[in-house]
């Protein structure tokens, strides 16, 4: 089994080398019973991120690779790479490694053992441990509430940047994915549920690792309005998809 650990990257040159070394050292020491590689998925960057990845690949061609697209968007970058990847399990984590790497095995083991099709990290489930501002905590819990009300699901945390999916499951979901940015995470999980794929949540240890010169691009109030708009639009699209799936079962 081959697992791709993907890092979506947009202007992360200040932390990228450290994150790659941390992830590489962890994976090498873990002695996983599966093959793995680290993939930098660069999207819309104008810094030295690509140069850093190029040098890592030169030194470690079997363990580190990268792909670059000129347009921004985490969802866009992941969709493009995952569609091309030959890995059995496709995963991603934020470039600042906010989720503890000790959660990696729990992320991929259910997929390798064919116990789940999608595994998602949750900062809001029992057993999770988080360190972040009250403001961002309020935003996450508000999104959980609104998404549950609008989309009628029971997932604790749709937006955590720590997810993995079996390749064949991704190919089922891919034709229905539309968003190229942050809402991609919500689409991926909810569509997997609609398609009757096995979705498992795992609690994670998470802490804000943003650094002074690269603060989060999340704008709480503006993004809240956009997310509510996207949730409502997505709900309407899901109705059509459910009708289509029902008709094709007959």
C-alpha positions as CSV (number, residue, x, y, z in Angstrom):
1,X,0.0,0.0,0.0
2,X,1.2,3.5,-0.9
3,X,0.2,6.6,1.1
4,X,0.6,10.1,-0.2
5,X,1.0,12.7,2.6
6,X,0.2,16.0,0.8
7,X,1.0,19.5,2.0
8,X,-1.0,22.2,0.2
9,X,1.3,25.2,-0.1
10,X,0.8,28.8,-0.8
11,X,3.7,31.1,0.1
12,X,4.9,28.9,3.0
13,X,8.7,29.3,2.4
14,X,9.3,30.6,6.0
15,X,8.1,27.3,7.5
16,X,8.3,24.8,4.7
17,X,11.8,23.5,5.2
18,X,11.1,22.9,8.9
19,X,7.8,21.2,8.2
20,X,9.3,18.9,5.6
21,X,12.1,17.9,7.9
22,X,9.7,17.3,10.8
23,X,7.3,15.2,8.7
24,X,10.2,13.3,7.0
25,X,11.9,12.5,10.4
26,X,8.6,11.3,11.9
27,X,7.7,9.0,9.0
28,X,11.2,7.5,8.9
29,X,11.2,6.8,12.6
30,X,7.6,5.5,12.6
31,X,8.5,2.3,10.6
32,X,5.0,2.3,9.0
33,X,3.9,-1.0,7.5
34,X,3.1,0.8,4.3
35,X,5.0,2.7,1.7
36,X,4.8,6.5,1.8
37,X,5.9,9.7,0.2
38,X,5.5,13.4,0.9
39,X,4.0,15.6,-1.8
40,X,4.2,19.4,-1.8
41,X,1.2,20.7,-3.7
42,X,2.1,24.4,-4.5
43,X,-0.8,26.6,-5.6
44,X,-0.6,30.3,-6.5
45,X,2.7,30.9,-4.7
46,X,5.2,33.6,-5.5
47,X,7.9,32.9,-2.9
48,X,10.6,30.3,-2.7
49,X,8.4,27.3,-1.8
50,X,9.0,25.6,-5.1
51,X,12.8,26.0,-4.9
52,X,12.7,24.4,-1.4
53,X,10.7,21.4,-2.7
54,X,12.9,21.1,-5.7
55,X,16.0,20.8,-3.5
56,X,14.3,18.2,-1.2
57,X,13.4,16.1,-4.2
58,X,16.9,16.3,-5.5
59,X,18.2,14.9,-2.2
60,X,15.4,12.5,-1.6
61,X,13.7,11.6,-4.9
62,X,12.0,8.4,-3.5
63,X,10.4,10.2,-0.6
64,X,9.6,13.8,-1.6
65,X,8.0,15.1,-4.7
66,X,6.0,18.2,-5.7
67,X,3.5,19.6,-8.1
68,X,2.9,23.2,-8.9
69,X,-0.2,25.0,-10.3
70,X,-0.3,28.7,-11.0
71,X,-3.9,29.2,-9.6
72,X,-4.5,29.5,-5.9
73,X,-6.9,27.3,-4.0
74,X,-6.2,24.3,-1.6
75,X,-9.2,22.4,-3.0
76,X,-8.1,23.0,-6.6
77,X,-4.5,21.8,-5.9
78,X,-5.6,18.7,-4.0
79,X,-8.1,17.7,-6.7
80,X,-5.6,18.0,-9.4
81,X,-2.9,16.1,-7.7
82,X,-5.1,13.4,-6.3
83,X,-6.6,12.7,-9.7
84,X,-3.1,12.1,-11.1
85,X,-1.7,10.1,-8.1
86,X,-1.3,6.4,-8.2
87,X,-1.3,6.1,-4.3
88,X,-3.8,3.8,-2.6
89,X,-4.4,6.4,0.1
90,X,-4.5,10.1,-0.5
91,X,-4.1,12.4,2.5
92,X,-3.4,16.0,3.3
93,X,-2.4,18.1,6.3
94,X,-1.9,21.9,6.7
95,X,1.7,23.0,5.9
96,X,2.2,24.3,9.5
97,X,1.5,20.8,10.8
98,X,-1.1,22.1,13.3
99,X,-2.3,18.6,13.9
100,X,0.2,16.5,15.9
101,X,2.0,14.0,13.7
102,X,1.2,11.4,16.4
103,X,-2.3,11.3,14.8
104,X,-0.9,10.1,11.4
105,X,-1.3,6.4,11.9
106,X,-4.8,6.8,13.2
107,X,-5.6,8.8,10.1
108,X,-4.5,6.2,7.6
109,X,-4.8,2.8,9.3
110,X,-8.6,2.4,8.9
111,X,-8.1,3.0,5.2
112,X,-5.3,0.6,4.8
113,X,-7.2,-2.0,6.7
114,X,-10.3,-1.4,4.6
115,X,-12.3,-0.3,7.7
116,X,-13.2,3.1,6.3
117,X,-13.2,5.0,3.0
118,X,-12.7,8.4,4.4
119,X,-11.0,9.4,7.7
120,X,-11.2,13.0,9.0
121,X,-9.5,14.6,11.9
122,X,-11.8,16.4,14.3
123,X,-10.9,19.2,16.7
124,X,-14.3,19.1,18.2
125,X,-14.8,15.4,19.1
126,X,-14.5,13.9,22.5
127,X,-10.8,13.1,23.1
128,X,-9.4,16.0,21.0
129,X,-7.0,18.5,22.5
130,X,-6.8,22.0,21.0
131,X,-4.9,25.2,21.7
132,X,-6.2,28.2,19.9
133,X,-7.9,31.6,20.4
134,X,-11.4,31.8,21.7
135,X,-12.3,33.8,18.6
136,X,-11.3,30.9,16.3
137,X,-12.9,28.4,18.6
138,X,-16.2,30.3,18.4
139,X,-15.9,30.4,14.6
140,X,-15.4,26.6,14.4
141,X,-18.3,25.8,16.7
142,X,-20.6,28.2,14.9
143,X,-19.8,26.6,11.5
144,X,-20.4,23.1,13.0
145,X,-23.9,24.4,14.2
146,X,-24.9,26.1,11.0
147,X,-23.6,23.2,8.8
148,X,-25.6,20.7,10.8
149,X,-28.7,22.8,10.6
150,X,-28.4,23.4,6.9
151,X,-27.0,20.1,5.7
152,X,-28.5,17.7,8.3
153,X,-25.3,15.8,9.2
154,X,-23.7,14.6,12.5
155,X,-20.1,15.3,11.7
156,X,-18.2,17.2,14.4
157,X,-15.6,19.0,12.4
158,X,-15.9,19.4,8.6
159,X,-13.0,21.9,8.1
160,X,-10.0,20.4,10.0
161,X,-7.0,20.3,7.6
162,X,-6.2,16.7,8.3
163,X,-8.0,14.2,6.1
164,X,-7.4,11.0,4.1
165,X,-9.4,9.0,1.5
166,X,-9.0,5.8,-0.4
167,X,-8.2,6.4,-4.0
168,X,-11.2,4.5,-5.3
169,X,-13.4,6.5,-3.0
170,X,-12.0,9.8,-4.2
171,X,-12.7,8.8,-7.8
172,X,-16.4,8.3,-6.8
173,X,-16.6,11.7,-5.1
174,X,-14.5,13.7,-7.6
175,X,-17.1,14.2,-10.3
176,X,-19.4,16.0,-7.8
177,X,-16.8,18.3,-6.3
178,X,-17.1,22.0,-7.3
179,X,-15.2,24.2,-4.8
180,X,-11.6,25.0,-5.3
181,X,-10.9,26.7,-2.0
182,X,-11.8,26.1,1.7
183,X,-15.3,24.7,1.2
184,X,-13.7,21.8,-0.6
185,X,-13.4,20.0,2.8
186,X,-17.2,20.3,3.5
187,X,-18.0,19.0,0.0
188,X,-15.7,16.1,0.3
189,X,-17.1,14.8,3.5
190,X,-20.8,15.4,2.8
191,X,-20.6,14.0,-0.7
192,X,-18.9,10.9,0.8
193,X,-21.8,10.4,3.1
194,X,-24.4,11.0,0.3
195,X,-22.6,8.3,-1.7
196,X,-22.8,5.9,1.2
197,X,-19.0,5.8,1.7
198,X,-17.7,4.8,5.2
199,X,-16.6,8.0,7.0
200,X,-14.8,7.9,10.3
201,X,-13.8,10.7,12.6
202,X,-10.8,10.7,14.8
203,X,-10.0,13.1,17.6
204,X,-6.8,15.0,17.1
205,X,-4.3,17.1,19.0
206,X,-4.3,20.5,17.3
207,X,-2.7,23.9,18.0
208,X,-2.3,27.1,16.1
209,X,1.2,27.1,14.6
210,X,0.8,30.3,12.5
211,X,3.9,32.5,12.6
212,X,4.1,36.3,12.9
213,X,4.9,37.0,9.3
214,X,2.3,34.5,7.9
215,X,-0.9,35.0,9.9
216,X,-4.0,33.0,9.0
217,X,-5.8,34.2,5.8
218,X,-9.1,33.4,7.5
219,X,-11.3,36.6,8.0
220,X,-13.8,35.5,10.6
221,X,-16.8,37.7,9.8
222,X,-16.4,37.8,6.0
223,X,-15.7,34.1,5.8
224,X,-18.6,33.3,8.0
225,X,-21.0,34.9,5.6
226,X,-19.4,33.2,2.6
227,X,-19.6,29.8,4.4
228,X,-23.3,30.2,5.2
229,X,-23.9,31.2,1.5
230,X,-22.0,28.2,0.3
231,X,-23.8,25.9,2.7
232,X,-27.2,27.0,1.4
233,X,-26.1,26.7,-2.2
234,X,-24.6,23.3,-1.5
235,X,-27.9,22.1,0.1
236,X,-29.8,22.9,-3.1
237,X,-27.2,21.1,-5.2
238,X,-27.4,18.0,-3.0
239,X,-31.1,17.8,-3.6
240,X,-30.5,17.3,-7.3
241,X,-27.7,14.8,-6.6
242,X,-29.9,12.8,-4.3
243,X,-32.7,12.7,-7.0
244,X,-30.1,11.6,-9.6
245,X,-28.8,8.8,-7.4
246,X,-32.2,7.6,-6.5
247,X,-33.3,7.5,-10.1
248,X,-30.2,5.5,-11.1
249,X,-30.9,2.9,-8.4
250,X,-34.2,2.0,-9.9
